[in-house]
């Protein structure tokens, strides 16, 4: 099957089947793009233990909550977060309305295609870019803008559409968990409105199961039509210590499974896996996707500004978190790799 010929409406989460050699293989091996080994075996053992009724580790269905970071965990994030590429494209499209940007950073660097200058602006500069491109617009118009961008934009390094840079093994893991009555959520530092445009089609995760950084918004009646308008201030940052808070506010249950790839996911992993007290014997699993494959994707961790993985990596063994070696544990990176 040539995946490039599939219609755009085809749910990418179903590419799990297309990427395997046949239906029988998909049924017998829930994680066909994972190499056989300790990592794959540990995940399957955990899922079987918590979903088998006569197992001593059985977890009732309502408590089977799994949370996933997005950038670097479900899809790639180098050389910059994909949402930033969207924001920069929007700044370029809006430049005629803002002549002052020609001499004002970080907008000047965006307009000059100077990625080094953009990144040198730091967190404050990146927030300016995102807020300028994400505010003073209705929620519906913003969704249409993101949708149109995803349909036409391609990654500057790989040339692939961004939605094709999702990880095939993680698509399989999401489907495997849901087949065993887990409810899967995204908990990401990325913008909630940005992610909600594509998560259902790409990951099979509906918008109400997406938690992300949130900007202010207001309700207005415009020409008799109810409208949500996105505003220019950040209301909540769903990163680091914000992730457990977001889980608490939106889900109301502690997950029993969490997946991340950076120190930004450290607190979510702690919140998910560390027992509250001696009586808390619920089985729990935390996994970290470690980017070790410079040939098929990128290799980075401690020294990277994007997806910085240091403290969580040091803590992984002591906390019992599984560290996925992308080069060794995954036989395939992207769905298109099977072509």
Buried (B, 14 or more C-beta within 10 A) or exposed (E): EEBEEBEEEEEBBBBBBBBBEEEEEBEEBBBBBBBEEEBBEBBBEBBEBBBEEEEEBEBEEEBBBBBBBBBBBBBBBBBBBBBBBBBBBBBBEEBEEEEEBEEEBBBBBBBEEBBEBBBEBEEEBBBBBBBBBBBEBBBEEBBEBBEEBBEEBEBEEBEEBBBBBBBBBBBBBBBBBBEBEBBBBBBBBBBBBBBBBBBBBBBBBEBEBBBBBBBBBEEEEEEEEEBEBBBEEBEBBBBBBBBBBBBEEBBEEBBBBBBBBBBBBBBBBBBBBEEEEEEEEBBBBBBBBBBBBEEEBBBBBEEBEBBBBBEBBEBBEEBEBBBBBBBEBBBBBBBBBBE
